[in-house]
Amino acid sequence: MSRTRSTVYYDTSTPCSWDWYYGDPPAFAGHYVLGSQYAYKEKSIIDVVTTNYGELVRSGGFRPINPVSIFTFEKSNVPMVGRADNTSISPPAASYFVGGGDPFDWVGFTYATEYVYSNSDVDACVIKALAKAKQPDLDILTFFGELPLTVELLQNALNRFYRLGVKVARKARKREIARARKRRQDYDYAKALLEFNSLWLEARYGWRPLAYDVQSILKALSHKSEGLLSRRSHTMTIDISETNYDAKHFASNSTWNLTQKREGKCKIRAVVYYLDDMPALGANPLVTAWELTRFSFVIDWFIDIGSWIQAISPRVGFAGKGISVSVVRDYSDTYTTTVTGEAPWSYSMSTATSVRKYQRYDRWAYEDIVPLPSVQVNLNKWKVVDLIALAIQARHGVLSALRL
């Protein structure tokens, strides 16, 4: 059963007036109402009541994924206040306007439409959540496929990499200085950089995955499959930040400049509900083939093919019950307006400020098939450093092949 509830928490409004004076001496010549100063807040909820909800909670059963929409909206407005003088009127006569007004009513500015999230971001969250749900504690094929590399890592690097950050750089420099002295050559910064890159990449993609493998083995040893209702989720947070400008001429005597700043966040979350009767060990040839592909992890930073393969692959003991998607949009639009007079008018007006706050929560059941992976740039400061190190290493390989 669907139900709708709406509440207005406060709604205050004070009209703004713009009075015109003219003559010698100046006398009241007109009165205009131009917008208002206001503060307003409302909240509405649309949801669906689940029959026997209490019994499902007590029994631990799967509860239907009902659509929910919660919307909270606040707006406030402080119009411009001041004076506009017509300097072409010779003293002692005068013509001027005094008071305040809302530029949106005055010169026809419009408020921006609501922020719209990308469906590709929703699909990416679903793929990630499904991949996590089907991920075994230990992928036995991938583990043995990478075992030769692991053994080589232990043999070649156990006594080499023991410092991080600045310590690693110092070690690389000292090593190259020692080599330069033996060869009676000047210190080679390029070789030191390559040494540092090698140590950095070895730590990031040799030792770190090895630590994860140890954790996976320990997790597999303690694994218990009881066929209970489980869930795995993935959350994506998108920063909302944009600035827009607009300018309008009014009555051929002024220019009104509007700045709109939108700031906030959009959080997308996908939750996969399933009955977990999966064994601790898994074996997926497609996942293993992709993991062993050279630089596949770099491609996953831009198009997450690895998670997509895991998400679409069947898994013994996995019984999907449903996928819930929720989107939270929490942001505000701040509008500031200033005015500049044009001859023969001179304006002395305060800055107008209008703020509109949006908080919208939407949840629904994701009933589409698993989508294709889309371009999703997943970079952070460490991965940027990794890309630079990989580029330097690749360039060195090309130069060596060309004997440069």
N, C-alpha and C positions, 0 to 999 in steps of 0.2 A: 504494500500500500504506500503510495507516494504522499508526501506531506510537504507543505511550504510554510515557513514562518518568517516574518519580517518585523524588525523593530527599528524605530527611529529614536536615537538616544538624545539628541538635541538638535534644534533648528532655530537659529537666531538670525535676524536680518534687520539692518538699519539702512534705509534709503539714503543715497548720496544726492546732493543738490548742487547745481551749477548756476549761480546768479550773475546776471548781466547788468552792468551799470553804465550809464551814458549821459553826457551832457555837461553843462556848466552852471552850477556845480553838478557832479555826477549824481544821477538819481536811478533808483531801481527801474530796470526796463524789461526784465524777463526772468523766468525761473524754469529750470530744466531738471528733471530727475534722470540721472545717468547711472544706472546700476545700484549696487548696495554693498555694504560691508556685512559679511556673514560668516557663520561657522555652522557646519552641518555634519552629522554622522549617522549612518544607518548600517544595519546588518541583516542579511537574509540567508536562510538555510533551506535547501531543498534536498530531501533524502527519502529513503525507502525503509519502511519498517519490516524487519525480518520476523516471520512467524516462528514461534518456539525458540527465540534467540537465547533465552536464559538456559534452556535445556542443552542447547548446542555448546554454550560456554562451559557448563558444568561437566559435560561428557568429553570435552576436548575435540569435538567433531569439527569438520570443515564448515565454516559459516559462509553463506553466499556473498559474493562481492557485489554489493549494491552501489549504484551511483550516488554520489554525494557532491553537492556544490554549496560552498560557504563563501559569501561575498561580504566584505566590510569596506565601506567607502566613506572617506572623510574629505571635506573641502572647506577651505577658509579663504577669505579675500579681504585684503586691505587696499582700497582704491587710492588713486593719486589725490593729493590735496595741495592747493596752492593758488596761483594767480596767473592770468594771461593778459598782457597789456598791448593795446594797439598804439604803437608809437607814432603813427602817421597823423593822429589827431593833435592839432596844435593846442598848447595850454592857453587859457585855463580849462578848456574843454577836455574831456577824457572819455575813453571807451575801454572797459576791461571786464574780465570775468573772474569771479572768485568762488571757490568751493572745491568740490571733489567729484570724481567720477571713475567708473570702471572702464578701462581701455577696451575690454572685450565687448562691452555694449557700445562704447563710444566710437571706435574706429573699425570694428568688425573682425578682431582677432578670433581665432577658433582654438579650442582645446584639442590636444592630440588624442588619437584613438588609443585604446588599451593595448598593452604589450601582448604580442602573440608569440608563443613558443614554436619551435620547429618540430614537426612530426618525426624527422630523422633522428632528433635527440631522444625522443620517446622510444623509437625502435632500437636505438643503440643501447639504452638502459635495459630493455627487455632481453636483448641478446646477451648482455653481460650477466644479468640475473640468471637466465637459463643456463649459461655456461658454468656459473658457480654452483648451481644446483646439481648439475651432472658431472662436475669435476670429481674424480676419485681421490681418495686420500693419497694414493700413490699410483701414478701412471707407469705401469711396469715396463711397457714397451719403450716409452720415452726415456725412462731411467737407464735401461740397458743400452739404448741407442746412444746415449750421451756418456756412457761409462768409460769408453776409451779416452774421450776428451777429459773426463774427470781425473783419470789416472795420470794422464800427461800433465795436467795442471798440478797435481800433487808432486810429481817428480821434478818438474821444472821450476816451480814457483814457490815451494814451501819455505825455502830459505831466502827468497828474494823480496817478497812483499810483506812487510811487517809495520809499515808506517802509512799514515794517511795524510792527505792534504799537503801542507807545507813540508812535512818531514819527507814525504815521497819525492817532492821536487828537489829538496836539498840532497837526498841520496843520489838522484839521477845526475845532479850537477857534479858532485864529488867523484862519482864513477867516471864521468866523461873527462874530468880534469886529470884523473890518474892515467887514463888511457892516452890522453894528449901528451903527458909528460914522457910516458914510455916511448911514444912514437916521435917525440920532439916536434910536436905539432901544436898549433894554437888551439885553444878551447873551442869546440864546435857546438854552438848553441843549438843548431838544427838537430844534431844527434842526441843531445840531452833532451830536447823536446820529444823526439821519437821514443826515447827510453821512458820518459814520464808518461807519454800516451799509452805505451805498452803496459806499464804497471797499473795505470788507471783503469783501462779496459779489462785487464785481468782481474782486478778487484771487483769491478761492477758486474762482469758477466762470466766470471769463473768462480770466485770464492762466494759471492753472494748467492747464486743459484745452488751451490753446494750446501750452504747453510739451510736453504729452503728444502732441499732433498732430505736432509737429516730430520727436519721438522715433520716432513711428510711421512717418513718411515715411522717416527714415534707416534704420529697420529694414527697411522694404519694399524699399529700394534694394539692400540687401545680402542679400535673401532668396534661398535656394536650396532647391528641392524635389527631393528625391532618392528619395522613396518609402521612406525608412528607418523603422524602428520608433522611435516617439517616445512621450513620456508627458508629461502635465501633471497637476498635483495641486492640491488645496486642503486646508488644515488649519484646523480649528476647535478652539480651546482653551476649555474650560469650567472655571471655578473652582468647586471644591466646598467649601462652607463652611456649616455648620449647627450649631446647638446645641439640644439637647433636655434637658428636666428631668423627673425622676420622683421621687416620694416614696412610701415604704411604711411602714406601721405594723407592728411586730413584737411579738408577745406582750403587747400592751397596755401596754408600758413604754418604748417608744423609737420615734423617727422617723428613718428612713434616707433621706438625700437623695442622689440620683444626678445627676450632670451628664455628658452625653455631648457631646463636641465632635468633629465630623468635618471634616477639612481635607485638601485635596489638589487634584488636577487630573484632568480627563478630556480626552484629546486624540483627536479624530476626524479621520481622514485618508482622502481618496478619491483614487485614482490612475487616470487614464484612459490606456490603452495603445492606440495607433493607428498605422497606416501613414500617413506624412505626404507626400502628393503634392499639397498644396493650393497654389494661387497666392497671391502676396503680397497682392493686392487682393481684397477681398470686397464683395459688394453684397447686403444683406438688407433688403428694403423694410419688413418687420415691425420689425426692430431699429431702423431709421432712424425710422419713425413713432413708436415709443416714445421714442427719445432726444429727438426734437423736441417731445414732449408737455410742456407746462408743468408744472414741478415733478415730473416723473417720477423724478428722482434722489432726491427726498425719499421718495416711495413705496417706492423700492428699499431704503431704509434699514430698512423694516419688512416689506415683502413684495417679494423680489427678482424682480420680473417681468422685468426686462431680461435677467438671466442665464438665466432659464427660457426665454425666447424664443430666445436664442442656442443653448441646449442642445438644444431640440427641432427646430430648423431644420436641414435637410439642408445639407451643405457639399460642393462638388465637390472631389474629391481626398482626402476624409477616409474612412478605412476603419478602423472601430473593431474592436479585438481583444478587449477585455475591460476591466472596471472592478474594481479592488481596493479594498476598504474595510477599514481597520484602526482599532481602538479601543484606546487605552491608558488604563486607570484606575489611578491611583497616588494613594492616600490612606490616611489613618490615622484610627482611632477611639480617642479617649482618654476613659476613664471614671474619674471621681473620685467617691468616696463618703465622706460624713461622717455621723455619728450624733449625735442629741440625745436625752438621757434624759428620761423622764417620771416624775413621782413615783409610787412612792417610789425609782426607780432613778436613779443618777447615773453617766454614762459619761465616761470619759477615754480616748479612742481616737485613734490616728493616722489619717490620711487614706489610704484605699485607692486604689490606682491600677492600672488595667488598660489596656493598649495593644494594639490589634490593627491590623496594617499589611497592606494589600492592594495587590498589584501584579498586574494582569491585562492580558494582551495577547491580543486576538482579531483574526484576519484571515479574510476570506472573499471570495468572488467575488460582486459585486452583479449579480444577474441579472434584476431587476425592470425594468419600463419606466420611462422618465423620469417622476418623480413631479410632482404639481402643487406650485407654490410654497406654502410655509407661512409663518406669521408668525415672522419671525426679526429681532428688534431688533438692528440693527447700528449702534450709536451709540458715539462716543468724545467726548472733551472738545471737539474742534474742531467736530464735527457738532452738539453741543449749542449751541455759540455760534452756529453757522449757523442753527439753528432759531429761536433768540431773535431774531437779526437779521432773518430772513425774517418772523417774526411782527410785529416792529415796523414793517417796511416795508409789510406787508399792512394793518396797522391804520391806518397813515398814509394809505394809498390809500382806505380806507373813509371815514375822517374827511373827506378832501378831497372825496369824492363827495357827502357829506352837507353840505358847506360848514361844517364845525365847526372 
